[in-house]
């Protein structure tokens, strides 16, 4: 072997190691190898979180509707719903058919120097579901971007008047880009970041308390206030709370009387989840701006929208020079618009919005039976339609006597341990995915697709009954034991 070949052999080995994975390679990856790649090239710390919850080895082979099929043959019921993305469920056949038609007909996706006819068609369809004058859309690829666009539009309209402040509700979640992040306090996600809206330009109110908003406006100068807009979730994505009846009507009237714009964040619950296209439509209120996302993409595409009136849009961007001030390279790609168009038609033709309300009522009835059976454990029920949650009373003082977690780096609070234990039990014992949010660790959320059946909901209720009947202590001991073993294996 020549010196040259001795040098080249290791180089060829390195080049072989650097070979790009093909799609066939990627789909055929074993779970261990796939998770090793995730840890090395994505986020090893999130992988640790999934491991704690028992989801690291969830090797998915396929998914449709409410069901996820694992490679080992297990069938999992998905009551997490992609945190709101899966209104139509996984891989809805009409959404897949819409994608396939775009492929077969070579429908153009990206064209930035001319309009795309599917964009106008989608925006027109969105307007059909909303009250006048909400009929002009800006299409985005996420809910955070939709909220960013809403804030920028309102700022653009109100800035010439010297207005500089936004009102938001304490404990809100509007996204993690710099603008919405400024109004997000449901969890500690602001620390360490410069905020798009400086802290001194944010005014906080109590959610669902119109008196709190009225007081804030008075403090900020009454009718001479410097408030650009009030931004509010119509059903809180973290705490699953709804405001009292009449709140949105009162909020809109109060803001309009004081020259303040209203932004209703429907990113998580819009598109039918509460039994109306938007949750605010349970009342007669009409905001100045509404934001949508998640279900709009049919579970297959990234799609969001900020919707406002032509009058407000004109004030912000109403000339050829300003028309391009807020755009996005990947918003409203052709196939994404096609999927969203088909999604709206499925919602309409299959009456899935009404179905979300009916299935939500069936879910609430089952949860009410559980609350009656376990009154000391289930403190309250929250939510509407296909977004429900149970608030749990964990009895932490008693739990703390069973196990000492203070020295274990895995567990920050007892709430995290206990809610994590219950969600892991639902998955491992019963094949059901539920979830909780860091900002509300005493709640378990259920967000089934609107195509969920009564039988599938009944299976969830039976599973919850079993887990609660075994007792929180049983779930907690199993949970901590498994995770202590995980630490010891590292």
C-alpha positions in Angstrom: 0.0 0.0 0.0 1.4 3.3 -1.0 1.7 6.3 1.4 -0.9 8.0 -0.8 -3.4 5.1 -0.3 -2.8 5.1 3.4 -3.8 8.8 3.5 -6.8 8.4 1.2 -8.4 5.4 3.0 -9.3 7.3 6.2 -10.4 10.2 4.0 -12.8 7.9 2.1 -14.1 6.6 5.4 -14.8 10.1 6.5 -16.5 10.9 3.3 -18.7 7.8 3.6 -19.7 8.9 7.1 -20.7 12.3 5.7 -22.9 10.8 3.0 -26.3 12.5 3.1 -29.1 10.3 4.3 -31.7 9.6 1.6 -35.4 9.7 2.3 -35.4 5.9 2.3 -32.6 6.0 4.9 -34.5 8.5 7.1 -37.8 6.6 7.0 -36.0 3.3 7.8 -34.1 4.6 10.8 -34.3 2.6 13.9 -35.5 4.5 16.9 -32.2 4.4 18.7 -30.3 5.8 15.7 -33.0 8.4 15.1 -32.9 9.6 18.7 -29.1 9.8 18.5 -29.4 12.1 15.5 -32.0 14.2 17.3 -29.7 14.6 20.3 -26.7 15.4 18.2 -28.2 17.8 15.7 -31.4 19.2 17.2 -32.1 19.5 20.9 -30.7 17.0 23.4 -32.4 18.7 26.3 -35.9 18.3 24.8 -35.1 14.7 24.2 -34.5 14.4 27.9 -37.9 15.8 28.6 -39.5 13.3 26.2 -37.6 10.6 28.0 -38.9 11.7 31.4 -42.5 11.5 30.0 -41.9 8.0 28.5 -42.2 9.3 24.9 -38.6 9.0 23.8 -39.1 5.5 22.3 -42.4 6.3 20.6 -41.5 4.8 17.3 -44.3 6.0 15.0 -45.0 4.0 11.8 -48.2 5.8 10.6 -51.1 8.0 11.8 -54.6 8.7 10.6 -57.5 10.4 12.3 -57.1 10.2 16.0 -54.9 7.1 15.9 -51.1 6.8 15.9 -49.7 3.3 15.0 -46.4 2.4 16.5 -43.8 0.1 14.9 -44.5 -2.5 17.6 -48.2 -2.6 16.6 -49.6 -0.6 19.4 -52.3 1.9 18.5 -52.2 5.2 20.4 -55.2 7.6 20.8 -54.0 11.1 20.2 -55.8 13.5 22.6 -53.0 16.0 22.3 -54.0 17.0 18.8 -50.7 18.6 17.9 -51.6 21.3 20.5 -54.5 22.4 18.2 -53.0 21.6 14.8 -55.0 18.4 14.2 -58.5 19.6 13.9 -59.1 17.3 11.0 -56.9 14.6 12.6 -53.7 13.0 11.1 -53.5 12.6 7.3 -57.1 13.5 6.4 -57.8 11.8 3.0 -59.1 15.0 1.4 -56.1 16.9 2.5 -53.8 14.3 1.1 -55.8 14.3 -2.1 -55.4 18.1 -2.4 -51.7 17.7 -2.0 -51.6 15.0 -4.6 -53.5 17.1 -7.1 -51.0 19.9 -6.7 -48.2 17.4 -7.4 -50.0 15.9 -10.4 -50.8 19.2 -11.9 -47.4 20.8 -11.0 -49.1 23.6 -9.2 -46.7 26.5 -8.6 -45.7 26.9 -5.0 -43.5 30.0 -4.9 -43.8 33.1 -6.9 -42.9 36.3 -5.3 -43.0 38.7 -8.3 -46.7 38.1 -9.1 -49.9 37.1 -7.3 -50.9 33.5 -6.8 -54.6 32.8 -7.5 -54.9 30.3 -4.6 -54.0 33.1 -2.2 -57.0 35.2 -3.1 -59.3 32.2 -3.1 -58.1 31.1 0.4 -58.5 34.7 1.8 -62.0 34.9 0.4 -63.0 31.6 2.0 -61.6 32.7 5.4 -63.8 35.8 5.2 -66.9 33.7 4.6 -66.6 32.3 8.2 -66.1 35.7 9.8 -68.4 38.6 10.5 -68.0 41.8 8.6 -65.9 43.8 8.2 -63.2 41.1 8.7 -62.4 40.3 5.1 -58.7 41.1 4.4 -56.1 38.5 5.3 -52.3 38.5 5.6 -51.2 34.8 5.3 -48.4 33.5 7.5 -46.7 30.2 8.3 -47.4 30.2 12.1 -49.6 31.6 14.8 -46.7 33.7 16.3 -46.2 35.3 12.8 -49.9 36.0 12.6 -49.8 37.7 16.0 -46.6 39.6 14.9 -48.4 40.8 11.8 -51.4 41.9 13.9 -49.3 43.9 16.3 -47.4 45.5 13.4 -50.6 46.5 11.6 -52.1 48.0 14.8 -48.8 49.8 15.6 -48.7 51.2 12.0 -52.3 52.5 12.3 -51.9 54.0 15.8 -48.3 55.3 15.8 -49.1 58.5 14.0 -51.3 59.4 16.9 -48.4 59.0 19.4 -49.7 55.7 20.7 -46.9 53.4 22.0 -48.3 50.8 24.4 -50.0 47.4 24.2 -52.4 45.9 26.8 -52.2 42.2 27.4 -53.5 39.8 30.0 -51.3 38.4 32.8 -50.6 34.7 32.1 -51.1 35.1 28.3 -49.4 33.1 25.6 -49.2 34.7 22.1 -45.9 33.2 20.7 -42.2 33.4 21.0 -41.1 35.7 18.2 -39.9 39.1 19.6 -43.2 41.0 19.3 -45.6 38.4 20.7 -43.0 37.3 23.2 -43.3 40.8 24.8 -46.9 39.9 25.6 -46.4 36.3 26.7 -46.1 35.7 30.4 -47.8 32.3 30.8 -44.4 30.7 31.2 -40.9 32.2 31.8 -39.9 32.5 28.2 -38.9 36.2 28.2 -35.8 35.8 30.4 -32.6 36.5 28.6 -34.1 38.1 25.5 -34.4 41.6 24.2 -38.2 42.2 23.8 -39.7 43.6 20.6 -42.0 45.8 22.7 -40.1 47.2 25.7 -41.4 46.3 29.1 -42.4 49.9 29.9 -44.7 49.8 26.8 -46.7 46.8 28.0 -49.7 47.3 30.3 -51.0 44.2 32.1 -54.6 43.4 33.0 -56.5 40.5 34.6 -58.0 38.0 32.1 -61.8 38.1 32.0 -62.0 41.2 34.2 -63.4 44.1 32.3 -62.9 46.4 35.3 -59.2 45.7 35.1 -59.1 47.0 31.5 -61.2 50.0 32.4 -58.8 50.9 35.2 -55.8 50.5 33.0 -57.2 52.8 30.4 -58.0 55.4 33.1 -54.4 55.1 34.4 -53.0 55.6 30.9 -55.0 58.9 30.4 -58.5 57.9 29.6 -59.5 59.0 26.0 -56.1 60.5 25.6 -54.4 57.2 26.3 -51.3 56.0 24.5 -52.6 52.4 24.0 -52.2 50.9 20.6 -54.3 47.8 21.1 -55.5 45.2 23.6 -54.5 41.6 22.7 -56.4 38.7 24.3 -56.8 35.0 23.9 -60.4 34.1 23.4 -59.9 30.8 25.3 -56.6 30.6 27.1 -54.2 28.1 25.6 -52.3 27.5 28.8 -54.9 27.6 31.6 -57.9 26.6 29.4 -59.9 29.5 30.9 -62.8 31.3 29.3 -63.9 34.8 30.3 -67.4 35.4 31.7 -70.3 35.8 29.2 -70.4 39.2 27.7 -66.8 40.0 28.3 -65.8 40.3 24.6 -68.7 42.6 23.8 -67.8 44.8 26.7 -64.1 44.8 25.7 -64.8 45.8 22.1 -67.2 48.5 23.2 -64.8 49.9 25.8 -61.8 49.9 23.4 -63.6 51.6 20.6 -64.9 54.3 22.9 -61.2 55.0 23.7 -59.6 54.7 20.3 -57.9 51.4 21.1 -57.8 48.5 18.7 -58.7 44.9 19.6 -56.7 41.8 18.6 -58.4 38.5 19.3 -55.9 35.6 19.4 -57.7 32.5 18.0 -54.5 30.7 17.0 -55.1 27.7 19.2 -58.9 27.5 19.3 -60.1 29.1 16.1 -61.1 27.1 13.0 -63.9 25.4 14.9 -62.4 23.9 18.1 -65.0 25.3 20.5 -68.0 24.6 18.3 -67.9 28.0 16.5 -65.5 28.9 13.8 -63.9 31.4 16.3 -64.5 31.3 20.0 -65.4 35.0 20.1 -68.4 34.1 17.9 -70.1 32.6 20.9 -70.9 36.3 21.4 -71.7 39.2 19.0 -68.4 40.9 19.5 -66.3 41.8 16.4 -62.6 42.6 17.0 -60.5 44.8 14.8 -58.1 42.0 14.1 -58.3 38.2 14.5 -55.4 35.7 14.2 -55.7 32.1 13.1 -53.3 29.2 12.5 -52.9 25.5 13.6 -56.0 23.7 12.2 -55.9 26.1 9.1 -53.1 23.9 7.7 -55.2 20.8 7.8 -52.6 19.0 9.9 -50.2 18.9 6.9 -49.1 22.4 6.2 -47.8 25.5 8.1 -50.5 28.1 7.6 -51.7 31.1 9.6 -53.6 34.3 9.0 -54.1 37.7 10.4 -57.5 39.0 9.3 -58.7 42.6 9.6 -60.9 45.1 7.8 -60.1 46.8 4.5 -60.3 50.1 6.3 -57.6 49.3 8.8 -55.4 47.5 6.2 -55.6 50.7 4.1 -54.5 52.8 7.0 -51.5 50.6 7.6 -50.4 49.6 4.1 -52.8 51.4 1.7 -50.5 52.5 -1.1 -48.0 51.0 -3.6 -45.0 52.3 -1.6 -46.1 50.7 1.7 -47.8 47.6 0.4 -44.6 45.6 0.8 -43.7 46.7 4.3 -44.7 43.4 5.9 -44.2 40.2 3.8 -42.8 36.7 4.2 -41.0 34.5 1.7 -42.8 31.3 2.8 -46.2 32.5 3.6 -49.1 31.4 1.3 -47.1 28.9 -0.9 -49.4 27.4 -3.5 -49.8 23.9 -2.0 -50.3 25.3 1.5 -53.1 27.5 0.2 -54.6 24.5 -1.6 -54.6 22.5 1.6 -56.1 25.3 3.6 -58.8 25.8 1.0 -59.7 22.1 1.2 -59.6 22.2 5.0 -62.2 24.9 5.1 -64.4 23.0 2.7 -64.1 19.8 4.8 -65.1 21.8 7.9 -68.1 23.2 6.1 -69.3 20.1 4.2 -68.7 17.6 6.9 -70.1 20.0 9.6 -67.0 19.4 11.7 -67.4 22.6 13.6 -70.7 21.5 14.9 -69.2 18.0 15.5 -66.4 19.6 17.6 -69.2 21.1 19.8 -71.0 17.8 20.1 -68.0 15.7 20.8 -66.9 18.4 23.3 -70.2 18.0 25.1 -69.7 14.2 25.2 -66.2 14.7 26.6 -67.4 17.2 29.2 -70.2 14.8 30.4 -67.6 12.1 30.9 -65.3 14.4 32.8 -68.2 15.5 35.0 -68.9 11.9 35.9 -65.2 11.5 36.9 -65.3 14.8 38.9 -68.4 13.5 40.8 -66.5 10.2 41.5 -63.2 11.9 42.5 -64.2 15.2 44.0 -61.1 15.6 46.1 -58.8 15.0 43.1 -60.6 16.9 40.3 -60.9 20.5 41.4 -62.6 21.9 38.3 -63.3 21.4 34.6 -62.3 23.9 32.0 -62.7 24.5 28.3 -65.1 24.3 25.4 -65.7 21.9 22.6 -62.7 19.9 21.7 -60.4 21.7 24.1 -61.0 20.5 27.7 -58.9 20.3 30.8 -59.2 18.9 34.3 -57.7 20.8 37.2 -56.2 18.5 39.7 -55.7 18.8 43.5 -52.5 16.8 44.0 -52.3 17.0 47.8 -48.7 17.9 47.7 -48.1 17.8 51.4 -49.0 14.2 51.6 -47.1 13.4 48.4 -43.9 15.0 49.8 -44.0 12.6 52.7 -43.8 9.7 50.3 -40.8 10.8 48.2 -38.2 13.5 48.6 -37.5 15.1 45.2 -35.6 18.1 46.4 -32.2 16.8 45.5 -33.2 15.3 42.1 -32.3 17.6 39.2 -35.1 16.1 37.1 -37.9 17.5 39.2 -38.4 21.2 39.7 -41.8 21.2 41.4 -44.2 18.6 42.8 -46.8 19.7 40.2 -44.4 18.7 37.4 -43.8 15.3 39.0 -47.5 14.6 39.6 -48.9 15.8 36.3 -46.0 14.1 34.4 -46.8 10.9 36.3 -50.5 10.9 35.3 -49.8 11.7 31.6 -47.2 9.0 31.5 -49.6 6.5 33.1 -52.3 7.3 30.5 -49.8 6.7 27.7 -48.1 3.5 29.1 -51.1 1.8 30.6 -53.8 2.9 28.1 -52.1 4.1 24.9 -53.5 7.6 25.2 -51.6 10.9 24.6 -52.6 13.9 26.7 -50.5 16.8 27.6 -49.9 19.6 30.1 -48.3 23.1 29.8 -45.4 24.4 31.9 -47.5 27.4 32.9 -50.3 25.3 34.3 -48.8 22.2 35.9 -52.1 21.3 37.7 -54.0 20.8 34.5 -54.2 17.9 32.0 -55.3 19.1 28.6 -57.4 17.1 26.0 -57.5 18.4 22.5 -58.9 15.6 20.3 -59.4 16.1 16.5 -62.9 17.0 15.6 -63.3 13.6 13.9 -63.0 11.9 17.3 -65.7 9.4 18.1 -67.8 8.9 21.2 -66.2 5.5 21.6 -62.7 7.0 21.6 -63.8 9.6 24.1 -65.3 6.8 26.3 -61.9 5.0 26.1 -60.2 8.1 27.5 -62.8 8.4 30.3 -62.2 4.7 31.3 -58.5 5.2 31.2 -58.7 8.3 33.4 -61.0 6.4 35.8 -58.4 3.6 36.1 -55.4 6.0 36.6 -57.3 8.1 39.2 -58.7 5.0 40.9 -55.2 3.5 41.3 -54.3 6.8 43.0 -51.8 9.6 42.4 -49.3 8.1 44.8 -49.1 4.9 42.7 -48.5 6.8 39.5 -46.0 9.1 41.2 -43.9 6.3 42.7 -43.7 4.5 39.3 -42.9 7.8 37.5 -40.0 8.8 39.9 -38.6 5.2 40.0 -38.4 5.1 36.2 -36.8 8.4 36.0 -34.3 7.7 38.8 -33.3 4.6 36.8 -32.9 6.8 33.7 -30.5 9.1 35.6 -28.5 6.2 36.9 -28.1 4.8 33.3 -26.6 8.1 32.1 
